[in-house]
Amino acid sequence: STAPGPTATTTAPTTTTSSTTPATTTTAVAVTTTTFPQGWTEAELLSQLIMVGASYADPAASTQVVGDGAGGLVFFSQPPAGSGPTITSAIAALERAASVPLLTATDEEGGDIARLSNLVGPLPWPRQMATQWSTAAVTEHLTSIGSEMKALGMNMDLAPVLDTASSS
């Protein structure tokens, strides 16, 4: 990702006019313009912030919204086993239709929150992984899940980075 480029500021002069009617004052207004990355417009940059819900059952239903500029899709449903190639193809088509680089996300946390378990395999709850697996085993398993998600076309997992819990 490229940071915004240099900015330029222009200021209009202040003038006051007077006649038999009350005086009118024009105040200077500073206008700042920014050069956006790789020729992007402000609308394209802002659209990158918008993520909308999508369904594995009908990814093509999201074609219009990504073509209109939504920056991402969040897939919340659970696809049926064996549908990986279809999903990969559908996400590739959505990326081609998108007017900005597309974020494709799902929620693969483990335990009951496992949208892709039918395709990438089960993932235990994080607490179970912490108590039953070594650090190396957790790393290996999650790396494998992440690679499989990437192969499907997912480029974002909405799983937590850190969970806190009480000792009760």
FITOR-427701 format. One line per 8 residues: their letters; for each residue x, y, z negated of N, C-alpha, C, O. Coordinates in pm, whole numbers, m for minus. Each point is the difference from the previous one (the first is absolute). Layout:
A = X/Y/Z/X/Y/Z/X/Y/Z/X/Y/Z; ... $
% end
This chain:
STAPGPTA = 84/m116/0/m84/116/0/88/122/0/104/3/m67; m144/96/141/79/121/15/m65/111/m80/m122/17/6; 200/58/m80/m53/111/m79/m36/114/93/58/15/107; m157/69/m149/m34/115/84/121/88/24/90/10/m84; m89/52/199/113/83/40/m7/139/m61/m73/23/m96; 150/68/152/8/135/m54/m133/73/13/m83/m34/85; 64/136/m169/m122/78/7/33/141/46/112/47/m16; m211/18/72/14/139/43/m117/78/m57/m113/m50/m2 $
TTTAPTTT = 139/173/m44/m106/82/m57/m8/130/78/103/63/26; m224/m22/10/m21/128/65/m99/79/m85/m89/m58/m61; 105/189/59/m85/85/m81/m58/111/87/72/64/77; m202/m43/m90/m66/107/74/17/130/m79/3/m3/m123; 6/116/191/17/128/m72/m129/41/m71/m108/m47/34; 121/134/m134/m115/54/m72/m33/135/59/88/84/19; m217/m63/11/m43/128/54/m124/45/m74/m77/m82/m49; 59/214/40/m120/56/m61/m56/101/99/73/82/54 $
TSSTTPAT = m204/m89/m32/m64/97/89/m100/78/m83/m56/m52/m97; 32/176/136/m91/84/m76/m82/84/96/50/43/104; m175/m20/m137/m89/87/77/m112/41/m94/18/m1/m121; m134/36/176/m112/37/m86/m59/m121/m70/m77/15/m95; 111/m133/141/m44/m122/m67/107/m40/m100/113/48/7; m148/m135/m101/102/m41/m99/124/m56/69/m6/m55/110; 117/69/m177/128/m46/54/0/m151/16/m59/m71/m81; 126/22/185/16/m142/26/147/m33/m15/86/67/58 $
TTTAVAVT = m57/m169/m134/139/m38/m19/21/m140/56/m78/m91/m26; 183/77/103/40/m132/50/124/m39/m77/100/71/0; m107/m185/m66/111/m45/m83/84/m100/76/m52/m79/79; 181/83/m102/91/m94/65/m32/m142/m43/m29/m26/m117; 35/m65/212/m23/m141/m26/123/m77/47/40/11/115; 17/m87/m205/115/m81/37/m51/m131/58/m85/m66/m60; 135/29/174/m37/m125/65/125/m86/8/101/40/58; m107/m158/m117/115/m89/2/m30/m115/94/m105/m64/m11 $
TTTFPQGW = 195/37/101/m16/m114/89/112/m99/m28/112/38/m34; m144/m163/48/97/m105/m26/16/m86/124/m98/m31/67; 218/m5/m37/24/m93/109/m13/m139/m58/75/m38/m90; m170/m39/141/m28/m132/m54/88/m106/64/51/20/110; m34/m133/m178/88/m106/51/m41/m47/140/m118/m22/27; 214/8/56/m16/m60/132/m121/54/76/m68/m74/70; 42/203/m84/m107/62/75/m139/m26/m55/m98/30/68; 85/m86/m187/m131/m26/m58/m70/132/m33/65/99/m36 $
TEAELLSQ = m195/m100/48/m79/116/m40/m35/m14/m147/15/m107/m59; m62/214/1/m44/m4/m140/m114/m100/m16/m4/m72/m100; m88/65/196/m112/m94/m7/51/m145/0/m54/m84/m72; 156/55/151/55/m136/2/65/m35/m132/m14/m113/m49; 85/207/m10/62/m26/m130/m105/m23/m107/13/m92/m81; m118/173/79/m106/m16/m99/m77/m129/21/m43/m63/m97; 24/22/222/m74/m124/26/74/m120/m54/m62/m102/m32; 194/111/21/79/m109/m53/m36/m29/m146/30/m108/m51 $
LIMVGASY = m94/203/m15/m41/m18/m140/m132/m73/m15/m35/m39/m111; m38/21/218/m133/m60/m8/7/m149/28/47/m43/106; m95/m36/m203/m11/m145/19/m147/m36/m16/m66/47/m93; 16/m129/183/m140/m41/m6/m10/m152/m13/93/m72/35; m204/27/m84/m21/m144/m16/m15/m69/134/m53/56/96; 100/m180/m91/m10/m82/121/m31/m143/m42/14/m37/m117; m55/m42/214/m38/m138/m29/77/m96/89/13/21/121; 39/m128/m182/64/m104/78/m99/m67/95/38/m50/105 $
ADPAASTQ = m165/49/m144/m101/m64/84/m20/72/132/m37/m62/100; 61/195/m98/m17/78/122/96/118/3/m42/115/m12; 172/m142/27/97/111/2/m27/99/113/26/119/m16; m77/m165/128/m25/88/115/m101/110/m34/m4/103/68; m78/m123/m171/m95/103/m40/70/127/m46/m62/106/m9; 190/m115/m21/78/116/m47/73/72/112/72/97/m26; m89/m141/150/71/60/113/m30/149/13/91/80/19; m217/m43/m28/m38/141/17/63/89/m108/53/106/31 $
VVGDGAGG = m59/m150/m156/50/83/m109/152/20/8/49/108/m31; 26/m210/73/145/19/14/32/81/125/98/74/3; m181/m88/100/18/83/119/m28/146/m28/58/89/62; m149/m64/m158/m34/137/m39/102/60/m95/m5/119/m29; 99/m201/m21/108/56/m79/19/m52/m140/94/42/m67; m178/m132/18/24/m53/m134/138/m64/m4/39/m69/94; 33/93/m200/137/m47/m9/15/m141/m52/109/m58/7; m217/0/m59/15/m134/m52/m131/m72/m21/m107/60/m5 $
LVFFSQPP = 119/m191/m6/m113/m87/m26/31/m86/m122/112/m49/m15; m212/32/m70/12/m87/m116/m96/m117/22/m121/18/8; 179/m137/1/m80/m121/21/m31/m62/m136/91/m45/m70; m220/42/31/m38/m51/m131/m64/m138/4/m6/m66/m104; m40/22/214/m65/m131/6/107/m111/1/119/29/m2; m162/m153/5/94/m111/7/m24/m76/130/m110/m49/24; 212/39/60/m17/m68/128/m6/m152/m19/54/m53/m97; m118/m16/189/m3/m147/m10/135/m61/34/80/58/73 $
AGSGPTIT = m56/m175/m128/122/m75/30/13/m19/151/m100/m22/68; 221/31/m18/24/m21/143/m21/122/87/20/m7/121; m61/120/m179/m30/118/81/121/93/18/m15/109/55; 131/m151/m100/120/84/9/30/54/138/20/120/15; m15/m205/90/30/52/133/m103/103/49/36/97/66; m161/m119/m99/m105/94/41/20/134/m71/m13/105/63; 46/m109/m192/22/124/m76/123/72/53/m4/122/18; 111/m194/8/122/62/53/m28/71/130/44/113/21 $
SAIAALER = m117/m177/67/m35/59/129/m90/123/m17/19/101/67; m116/m111/m157/m92/112/m22/72/120/m60/m27/114/39; 117/m137/m132/74/112/m60/92/64/103/14/122/2; 48/m201/83/84/54/107/m84/88/93/46/106/43; m168/m148/m12/m89/80/85/m38/131/m70/m7/105/65; m17/m110/m195/m31/122/m75/118/95/m1/m18/121/11; 139/m174/m25/119/84/2/15/69/135/41/116/6; m73/m186/102/7/61/134/m106/109/16/23/99/69 $
AASVPLLT = m139/m116/m131/m110/96/12/18/121/m91/m62/104/22; 146/m117/m123/16/106/m101/66/123/60/91/m10/83; m137/127/m127/59/124/48/121/42/m82/75/89/41; m55/m151/m157/119/22/m83/50/m137/m46/m78/m96/1; 204/84/m42/46/m130/m51/m92/m50/m111/m32/74/m93; m9/m198/103/m106/m54/m84/55/m76/m121/88/m85/14; m140/117/m131/26/m79/m119/m109/m106/m9/m119/31/9; 158/m155/m27/m97/m109/m16/26/m64/m135/108/m52/m26 $
ATDEEGGD = m209/58/m60/19/m40/m139/m103/m103/m43/m109/m11/57; 146/m63/m159/m92/m89/m68/42/m6/m145/102/58/m39; m178/m128/m40/20/m7/m143/38/m143/m36/m87/m85/m22; 215/57/15/50/m135/m26/80/4/m130/123/10/2; m194/m18/m115/63/14/m132/30/m133/m66/91/m10/m83; m164/m91/117/13/m128/m68/m124/m29/m83/m83/88/m23; 73/m211/m22/m119/m39/m76/m125/10/86/0/m46/115; m104/105/m168/m126/15/74/6/110/106/m86/6/87 $
IARLSNLV = 187/79/m93/14/109/96/100/m43/106/116/42/0; m163/m126/89/85/m60/103/m80/m6/129/m62/m102/31; 63/209/44/m79/9/123/49/m98/107/m80/m49/80; 208/21/m78/58/m79/108/40/m141/m40/74/m66/72; m122/19/m185/43/m132/m48/m33/m112/99/69/m101/3; m173/118/76/m34/m101/102/104/m7/112/8/m99/73; 72/205/m61/98/6/109/145/m6/m48/85/m57/68; m58/115/m184/139/6/m47/25/m87/m123/113/m7/m49 $
GPLPWPRQ = m215/m58/1/13/m87/m117/m39/71/m128/m9/122/m5; m14/m201/m98/m44/58/m128/114/71/m72/118/m30/20; m156/122/m102/94/75/m81/m58/8/m141/m110/52/m18; 181/m103/m82/m53/5/m136/m8/143/m52/55/93/59; m125/m77/m170/m3/130/m67/143/40/m36/82/m88/m29; m49/216/32/135/43/m36/46/m50/m137/117/m36/m16; m205/33/m82/39/m50/m133/40/m148/7/92/m43/m69; m162/m31/151/37/m142/16/137/m13/65/82/m81/m42 $
MATQWSTA = m58/161/144/132/m3/64/109/34/m101/105/m65/m2; m130/166/m81/101/44/m97/31/m107/m104/114/m12/m45; m215/m66/7/23/m99/m105/40/m137/54/61/m79/m72; m95/49/197/21/m134/52/112/m10/104/50/m109/26; m11/219/33/100/m2/105/124/79/m43/m8/90/m82; 120/m126/139/122/79/m20/m10/126/87/m83/8/91; 167/89/m121/5/122/80/30/m34/146/m59/58/91; 150/m150/m69/36/m40/136/m119/m64/72/m22/25/119 $
AVTEHLTS = m56/m106/m190/m117/m64/61/m106/103/35/m62/m9/106; 40/106/m194/m97/108/29/45/77/123/m79/23/92; 206/15/m90/53/75/114/m14/m78/129/m43/55/102; 78/m181/m104/m8/m84/119/m144/m12/49/m27/15/119; m65/m43/m210/m140/m19/38/m61/129/54/m68/m1/102; 92/112/m171/m57/127/45/62/49/130/m68/63/81; 195/m92/m60/64/33/128/m65/m78/113/m23/54/109; m6/m180/m135/m66/m84/101/m141/52/30/m39/9/117 $
IGSEMKAL = m37/26/m221/m135/53/19/7/131/80/m78/21/93; 172/66/m130/16/127/70/35/m19/147/m51/72/86; 136/m168/m58/38/m28/140/m121/m51/79/m20/38/116; m59/m122/m178/m119/m51/68/m103/111/23/m66/4/103; 53/85/m200/m91/114/17/48/89/114/m80/45/82; 209/m21/m77/56/82/108/m25/m66/136/m32/69/97; 48/m200/m90/m24/m72/126/m145/13/45/m27/m4/120; m65/19/m214/m141/20/35/m26/141/52/m101/25/67 $
GMNMDLAP = 191/69/m99/m19/138/41/m20/95/m117/m18/120/20; 21/m172/m141/m14/84/m118/132/71/m27/106/m61/6; m113/191/m35/122/72/m34/m10/70/m135/85/82/m36; m192/m114/m40/m15/55/m134/m79/m98/m85/m103/m52/43; 151/27/m164/m72/m83/m97/m38/91/m115/85/68/m58; m212/m65/23/m47/87/m106/15/m63/m138/m69/40/m95; 155/m135/83/26/m65/m129/70/99/m92/71/90/46; m90/m106/m176/67/93/m93/150/m23/m3/49/m112/18 $
VLDTASSS = 22/220/m42/145/m9/m17/31/m39/m143/97/m71/m27; m180/119/m65/22/m28/m142/m134/m5/m70/m79/94/11; 52/m201/m80/m118/m11/m84/44/10/m144/104/m54/m38; m182/123/m41/27/4/m143/m114/m72/m70/m114/3/47; 142/m66/m154/m102/m73/m73/29/6/m149/114/13/m43; m221/m22/m32/18/m3/m146/38/m142/m39/m15/m93/79; 64/77/m200/43/m133/m45/m116/m84/m51/21/m112/m45; m144/165/50/m115/m77/m49/m53/m100/98/m96/m70/m30 $
% end
